[in-house]
């Protein structure tokens, strides 16, 4: 159906008539009809201004990510996708033609063609399918690690002190056993004095941190920390044909560790921010990063953690990286972060409970003034339909447009496990990251120092015992065998020998088990 030049729909359509390259999202819905001659688009150059994809479960958020990822790849822009449910791997394979897809394509004016896109598949620390993505504890840092370990503000500050000490002393924190070794050393009799001048570490706080590390490892999460550490610049690559690589982080195996994978995604983003140079405004982004299940990142976050996220999102735009947060409602994202998300794709919301109704009203208030009754529209959208507003080429918000979205060209579902495994093992990166490496780091260094100290103590004890033997009075000359036998066999001699042996044994035991007398 065509848009009447005098209807509000014409004004909305005009707001999406960009001159430069743009991604095609779908067609305008107005007056109960889909207008194929009114395409809704997003300028390619504005995708580093960040965005939000929101909506209730089952409303089509994943397919929207797939649609945007395909077009970014086709335009030579690398993409990062977190695959929480395990159904995004299909972007690597051509889609399957069907009557429903042909109907959707006709409604939105799409020339649909089945296409797969170049992909790399990753997994956290080798858990599940994918090239292992690992980080060292040092690079992960105390703020992110505190989030994972669910530490409070005081404990987070103590953890930062531990990191500072390890860095100053050249104790590399590669994996969790390194961190545990440093914490244990700093509350030992030998290590207590190390932090005395800068606040110290209480035994109680150290105990909380050690218990948190142990509990974390028992969930099987210890393998996410180690070497070889993943180089996040791998996400910026393009395929030989010029299309952007779609990096898919497979997370179904860690669905029961939401704090971990949401925080790990933040580490990936922060690492990119740290390494990339300033780029300013580009014709197209260097990378678009989709942050799925974003509400998990912000749940229970400390003030310092939220400040770090806000700063990263604010500044990474100038480095050519766009970030799209994916969640159920905009209220899941803190206001300071939400204010930086210039592109919005809002799928349907439900209003079954008073809390749902409150969230609906809050969502409507986040949109510009609209010709639609958004409260009514948002509860009546079908699957694959959304309310959209983006930034125009001049940086101004476009009119709010209710949109029927295009169908993805790749498979809308996972690829077979055998195909996924073949893609992983056939990657040029597999040999570089597949096998974990355990080099000398804090644990090995502190263990070696402890053994050296124990050996020195043992040697000192032996030398002391030898000196005592040499200083003891010489035995009187034997007068006859019967007298010597009587002395050796006497109770006094046996008691004396037992006493000397016990004293020597204690000296040796103290050095072996670390139970030396306290200094008074």
C-alpha positions in Angstrom: 0.0 0.0 0.0 1.2 3.5 -0.8 1.6 6.3 1.7 -0.8 9.3 1.1 1.2 12.5 0.8 -1.2 14.3 3.2 -1.1 11.7 6.0 1.1 11.8 9.1 2.7 8.6 7.6 4.2 10.7 4.8 6.0 12.9 7.4 7.3 9.8 9.2 8.5 8.2 6.0 10.3 11.5 5.0 12.3 11.3 8.2 14.0 8.1 7.0 14.9 9.3 3.5 18.7 9.3 4.1 21.1 10.1 1.3 24.1 7.9 2.5 24.4 4.2 3.1 21.8 2.8 5.5 20.6 -0.5 6.8 17.1 -1.5 5.8 15.0 -2.5 8.9 11.5 -2.8 7.4 8.5 -0.9 6.2 6.2 1.6 8.0 3.0 0.4 9.6 0.2 3.0 9.7 -3.6 2.8 9.8 -3.4 -1.0 10.1 -1.5 -1.4 6.8 2.1 -2.0 5.9 3.5 0.6 3.4 6.2 -1.1 1.4 7.0 2.3 -0.3 8.0 3.8 3.1 11.2 2.0 4.2 12.4 2.4 7.8 16.2 2.6 7.8 19.2 3.4 10.0 22.2 5.4 8.7 25.4 3.2 8.6 27.4 6.1 10.0 25.2 6.4 13.1 25.6 2.9 14.3 28.5 3.9 16.5 26.0 6.1 18.4 24.8 3.0 20.2 21.4 1.6 20.6 18.8 -0.5 22.4 16.8 -3.5 21.3 14.1 -4.3 23.8 10.9 -6.3 24.1 9.2 -9.1 26.0 10.3 -12.7 25.5 9.2 -14.1 22.2 8.6 -10.8 20.4 11.5 -11.2 17.9 14.5 -9.5 19.5 16.9 -12.2 18.4 15.7 -12.0 14.8 16.2 -8.3 14.8 19.8 -8.8 15.9 20.3 -11.3 13.1 18.8 -8.9 10.6 21.1 -6.0 11.6 24.1 -8.3 11.9 23.6 -9.6 8.3 23.4 -6.1 6.8 26.4 -4.9 8.8 28.5 -7.8 7.6 27.3 -7.2 4.0 28.6 -3.6 4.4 32.0 -4.7 5.6 31.4 -4.0 9.3 32.5 -6.8 11.8 29.8 -7.8 14.4 29.9 -9.3 17.8 26.9 -11.3 19.0 26.4 -13.1 22.3 24.4 -16.3 21.7 22.7 -16.9 25.0 20.1 -19.5 23.9 22.2 -21.2 21.2 20.1 -20.1 18.2 22.2 -17.4 16.6 24.7 -19.8 15.0 22.3 -20.0 12.0 23.6 -16.7 10.7 26.5 -18.7 9.2 24.1 -20.7 7.0 21.6 -19.7 4.2 18.0 -19.5 5.4 15.2 -21.7 4.1 12.6 -20.3 1.8 9.0 -20.6 2.9 5.6 -19.2 2.2 5.7 -17.1 5.4 9.1 -15.5 4.4 7.8 -14.7 0.9 4.7 -13.1 2.3 6.8 -11.0 4.7 9.2 -10.0 1.9 6.3 -8.9 -0.3 4.7 -6.8 2.5 7.9 -4.9 3.3 9.3 -4.6 -0.2 12.2 -6.9 0.4 14.0 -8.9 -2.3 14.7 -11.9 -0.2 17.6 -14.3 -1.0 18.9 -17.1 1.1 22.5 -16.2 2.3 24.9 -17.3 4.9 27.5 -14.9 6.4 31.1 -15.4 7.5 31.3 -16.4 11.2 33.7 -17.3 13.9 32.4 -19.1 17.0 33.8 -18.6 20.5 33.2 -20.1 23.9 34.1 -18.9 27.4 37.2 -20.7 28.6 36.5 -23.7 26.4 33.1 -24.4 28.0 30.8 -25.6 25.2 31.5 -25.3 21.5 33.7 -22.5 20.2 37.3 -21.2 20.2 38.2 -20.6 23.9 38.1 -17.0 25.1 40.1 -16.5 28.2 41.3 -13.5 30.2 44.0 -13.2 32.9 42.9 -12.2 36.3 45.2 -9.1 36.1 43.6 -7.8 32.9 40.1 -8.6 34.2 40.8 -6.2 37.1 39.4 -5.8 40.6 36.2 -3.9 39.7 34.9 -6.5 37.2 36.1 -9.4 39.3 34.3 -8.0 42.4 31.1 -8.0 40.3 31.6 -11.7 39.4 32.5 -12.6 43.0 29.6 -10.5 44.4 31.7 -8.6 46.8 30.6 -5.4 48.6 32.3 -2.0 48.4 34.7 -2.6 51.2 35.7 -6.0 49.9 36.1 -4.5 46.4 38.5 -1.9 47.8 40.5 -4.6 49.5 40.7 -6.6 46.3 42.0 -3.5 44.5 44.7 -3.3 47.1 45.7 -6.9 46.5 45.9 -6.3 42.8 48.1 -3.2 43.4 50.5 -5.2 45.6 50.7 -8.0 43.1 51.5 -5.5 40.3 54.2 -3.7 42.3 55.9 -7.0 43.3 55.8 -8.5 39.8 53.4 -11.3 40.9 51.4 -12.1 37.7 47.8 -12.9 38.4 47.1 -15.2 35.5 44.4 -17.5 37.0 42.4 -17.9 40.2 45.0 -20.0 42.0 47.4 -17.0 41.6 45.0 -14.7 43.2 44.3 -17.1 46.0 48.0 -17.5 46.7 48.6 -13.8 47.0 45.6 -13.3 49.3 46.7 -16.2 51.5 50.3 -14.8 51.6 49.1 -11.3 52.6 47.4 -12.6 55.7 50.1 -15.0 56.7 52.7 -14.2 59.4 55.3 -13.5 56.7 53.1 -11.3 54.5 51.0 -9.2 57.0 53.6 -6.5 57.1 53.6 -6.0 53.3 50.4 -3.9 53.2 50.8 -2.3 56.7 51.8 1.1 55.2 48.8 1.3 52.8 45.9 0.1 54.9 46.5 -3.6 55.3 44.2 -6.5 54.7 42.0 -7.8 57.4 41.8 -11.5 58.0 38.0 -11.4 57.9 37.9 -9.7 54.5 40.6 -12.0 53.1 38.5 -14.9 54.3 35.4 -13.6 52.4 37.4 -13.1 49.3 39.0 -16.6 49.5 35.5 -18.2 50.1 34.1 -16.3 47.2 36.9 -17.5 44.9 36.4 -21.1 46.1 32.7 -21.0 45.5 33.2 -19.4 42.1 35.7 -22.2 41.1 33.2 -24.9 42.3 30.8 -23.7 39.6 33.4 -24.7 37.0 34.2 -21.0 36.2 37.9 -21.2 36.9 38.7 -22.2 33.3 37.6 -18.7 32.1 40.7 -17.2 33.6 44.1 -18.1 32.2 46.3 -18.0 29.1 46.6 -17.7 26.2 44.6 -14.5 26.8 42.2 -13.7 23.9 43.1 -10.7 21.8 39.9 -8.8 21.2 41.3 -7.2 18.0 40.3 -10.6 16.5 36.7 -9.2 16.5 37.7 -6.5 14.0 38.5 -8.7 11.1 36.8 -9.0 7.7 36.5 -12.0 5.5 38.5 -12.4 2.2 35.5 -11.2 0.2 35.3 -7.9 2.2 32.3 -8.8 4.3 32.6 -8.2 8.1 33.1 -11.3 10.2 30.3 -12.1 12.6 31.8 -13.2 15.9 29.3 -15.4 17.8 30.1 -16.1 21.5 28.3 -19.4 22.3 26.9 -19.1 25.9 24.2 -21.8 26.3 26.6 -23.9 28.4 26.9 -21.0 31.0 23.3 -19.9 31.1 23.3 -20.8 34.8 26.2 -18.3 35.4 24.5 -15.0 34.3 26.8 -12.8 36.4 29.8 -14.4 34.8 28.9 -14.0 31.1 27.4 -10.5 31.5 30.6 -9.4 33.3 32.8 -11.2 30.8 31.1 -9.3 27.9 31.9 -6.1 29.7 35.5 -7.1 29.9 35.6 -7.7 26.2 34.1 -4.2 25.6 36.5 -2.6 28.1 39.5 -4.3 26.5 38.5 -3.0 23.1 38.2 0.4 24.5 41.6 0.2 26.1 43.4 -0.9 22.9 41.7 1.0 20.1 42.9 4.4 19.0 40.7 7.5 18.7 38.9 7.5 15.3 36.3 10.2 15.5 33.2 10.0 13.3 33.6 7.4 10.6 31.6 6.5 7.5 30.9 3.2 9.1 31.8 1.7 12.4 34.8 -0.6 13.0 32.7 -2.9 15.0 29.1 -3.2 16.3 28.8 -5.1 19.6 25.5 -6.6 20.7 25.3 -6.9 24.5 22.5 -9.5 25.2 20.7 -9.9 28.5 22.0 -6.5 29.5 19.9 -6.4 32.7 22.1 -9.0 34.2 25.1 -6.7 33.9 23.4 -4.0 36.0 21.7 -6.1 38.6 23.3 -5.4 42.0 26.1 -3.4 40.4 28.2 -1.1 42.6 28.5 2.6 42.0 32.1 2.2 40.8 31.0 -0.6 38.4 28.2 1.6 36.9 30.5 4.5 36.5 33.0 2.3 34.6 30.2 1.1 32.3 28.9 4.6 31.7 32.4 5.9 30.9 33.2 3.1 28.6 30.0 3.5 26.6 30.4 7.2 26.4 33.9 7.2 25.1 34.1 4.1 22.9 31.9 5.8 20.3 34.9 7.9 19.3 36.9 4.8 18.8 34.5 3.6 16.1 32.6 1.0 18.1 28.8 0.9 18.4 27.1 -0.9 21.3 23.6 -2.2 21.3 22.1 -3.3 24.6 19.5 -6.0 24.4 17.0 -6.5 27.2 13.3 -6.6 28.0 12.5 -3.0 29.0 14.5 0.3 28.9 14.1 0.5 32.6 16.6 -2.4 32.9 19.3 0.0 31.8 20.5 2.9 34.1 19.5 6.3 33.0 23.1 7.6 32.4 23.7 4.7 30.0 20.2 4.9 28.4 20.7 8.5 27.6 23.6 7.5 25.3 21.6 5.1 23.2 20.5 7.0 20.2 19.0 4.2 18.2 15.9 2.4 19.5 14.1 -0.8 18.4 11.3 -1.5 20.9 9.4 -4.8 20.4 6.1 -5.6 22.1 5.6 -5.2 25.9 3.1 -7.0 28.1 0.9 -5.3 30.7 -0.4 -8.3 32.6 0.5 -7.0 36.1 0.7 -3.5 37.8 4.5 -3.7 37.5 4.2 -4.4 33.7 1.8 -1.4 33.3 4.3 0.8 35.2 7.2 -0.4 32.9 5.0 0.3 29.9 4.4 3.9 30.9 8.1 4.4 31.7 9.0 3.0 28.2 6.6 5.4 26.4 8.2 8.3 28.2 11.6 7.4 26.8 10.4 8.0 23.2 10.1 11.4 21.4 6.6 12.8 20.8 4.7 10.6 18.5 1.7 10.5 16.2 0.9 7.1 17.6 -0.8 6.1 20.9 2.3 4.2 22.0 0.8 2.6 25.1 -1.8 1.0 22.9 0.7 0.2 20.1 3.3 -1.4 22.3 0.9 -3.9 23.7 -0.5 -4.8 20.3 2.6 -5.4 18.2 3.0 -8.7 16.6 6.1 -10.9 16.4 8.6 -9.2 14.1 7.1 -5.7 14.6 8.7 -2.9 16.5 8.5 0.8 17.4 11.7 2.5 16.0 13.5 5.8 16.2 17.1 6.3 15.2 19.5 9.1 14.7 19.4 10.8 11.3 22.6 11.7 9.4 22.6 15.0 11.1 22.4 13.4 14.6 18.7 14.4 15.2 16.1 11.7 16.3 13.9 10.5 13.5 10.1 10.4 13.9 8.8 7.4 15.8 7.8 4.7 13.3 5.9 1.5 13.9 7.6 -1.0 11.7 7.2 -4.4 10.2 10.7 -5.8 10.1 12.4 -7.6 7.3 13.1 -11.4 7.4 16.7 -12.4 8.0 18.4 -14.1 5.0 20.3 -16.6 7.1 18.9 -19.6 9.0 16.5 -18.6 11.8 17.8 -21.3 14.2 21.0 -23.1 15.1 23.2 -25.0 12.7 23.9 -28.7 13.4 26.4 -29.5 16.1 28.7 -31.2 13.6 28.7 -28.1 11.3 29.5 -25.9 14.3 32.4 -28.2 15.4 33.8 -28.2 11.9 33.7 -24.4 11.7 35.5 -24.1 15.0 38.2 -26.6 14.3 38.7 -25.2 10.8 39.3 -21.7 12.0 42.8 -20.3 11.8 42.4 -19.1 15.4 41.8 -22.6 16.9 45.5 -23.6 17.1 46.3 -20.2 18.7 43.8 -20.4 21.6 42.5 -24.0 22.0 45.1 -25.3 24.5 45.5 -23.6 27.9 49.0 -22.6 29.0 50.0 -22.6 32.7 53.3 -20.6 32.9 55.1 -19.4 36.0 53.1 -16.7 37.8 52.2 -15.6 41.3 51.3 -19.1 42.6 54.6 -20.7 41.4 56.7 -17.7 42.6 55.2 -17.6 46.1 55.3 -21.4 46.4 59.0 -21.4 45.4 59.7 -18.6 48.0 57.9 -20.6 50.7 59.9 -23.8 49.9 63.1 -21.8 50.0 62.3 -20.3 53.4 61.4 -23.8 54.7 64.7 -25.2 53.4 66.6 -22.4 55.0 64.8 -23.0 58.3 65.5 -26.7 58.2 69.2 -26.1 57.5 69.4 -23.6 60.4 67.8 -26.2 62.7 70.2 -28.8 61.6 73.2 -26.5 62.1 71.9 -25.6 65.6 71.5 -29.2 66.6 75.0 -30.0 65.3 76.5 -27.1 67.2 74.7 -28.2 70.4 76.2 -31.7 70.0 79.7 -30.4 69.5 79.4 -28.2 72.5 78.2 -31.0 74.8 80.9 -32.5 77.3 82.9 -35.4 76.1 81.8 -38.8 77.4 84.1 -40.2 80.2 86.5 -42.9 79.0 85.1 -46.4 79.2 86.4 -48.3 82.2 84.9 -51.7 81.2 82.2 -53.1 79.0 80.0 -54.1 81.9 79.9 -50.5 83.2 79.1 -49.0 79.7 76.4 -51.5 79.2 74.9 -50.6 82.5 74.9 -46.9 81.7 73.4 -47.3 78.2 70.7 -49.6 79.5 69.8 -47.3 82.4 66.5 -45.4 82.5 68.3 -42.1 82.9 70.2 -42.5 79.6 67.0 -43.6 77.7 65.1 -40.5 79.0 68.0 -38.2 78.0 68.2 -39.6 74.5 64.4 -39.3 74.0 64.6 -35.6 75.1 67.4 -34.7 72.7 65.6 -36.5 69.8 62.3 -34.7 70.6 64.0 -31.3 70.7 65.6 -31.9 67.2 62.3 -33.3 65.9 60.5 -30.2 66.9 62.9 -27.9 65.2 62.5 -29.8 61.9 58.7 -30.0 62.2 58.4 -26.3 62.7 60.2 -25.6 59.5 58.2 -28.1 57.5 54.7 -27.2 58.7 55.2 -23.4 59.3 54.4 -23.6 63.0 57.5 -21.7 64.3 57.2 -19.9 67.6 55.7 -16.4 67.6 58.2 -13.6 68.2 57.4 -11.8 71.4 
